[in-house]
Amino acid sequence: MHVRVSLVAAARSTSLLAERFDDDRPLDVDGWRAVESAARGLVPLGSAELRYCSPTSRSRATGTALGYAPMAQPALRECDMGYWRGLTLAEVAARDPAAVDLWLTDPHAAPHGGESLLAFIARIGGWLDTRPADDGGAIVAVAEPSVVRAALVYALNAPPLTYWNVDVRPLSTLTLAGRPRSWHLSLQAPV
């Protein structure tokens, strides 16, 4: 049984430098404009049989603005950053550079007291592997860029630290095709 899962990265709600761990800010004016600009290419994904989103405000707003009427999936939440929640990377690095180095180099480590990178990737992979769909079915999910990166690493069975080498821009789309524990990247030509 094969299924196609398209993951759309939520529109940005703040500048990259001001982004905070596990921040649930709503879309700002620039985010709304970006959704409006990208809608023509993304709206067709809404014809999928199943439409989901991560529980963040910006993911829900992005999916709703695209007409997906998505159902929030708790499993698609961002990595649990423990007591780093609400801080920027620069703030954490200034307070505890050794903890940041450990977090970036050891996928088993969770110096923030939350979820390790490996556990996060496994959780997102578990969500992928349990998607119900008919053979040839389609699913769309709007999620945070971190979730899209984790899904790609899981689907390609790449080493966990590959996560840090994947750049997911707001409103970019990743399409995976396959079945549980057997996923591949599906590149599609523009229509």
Disulfide bonds with the S-S distance in Angstrom:
none
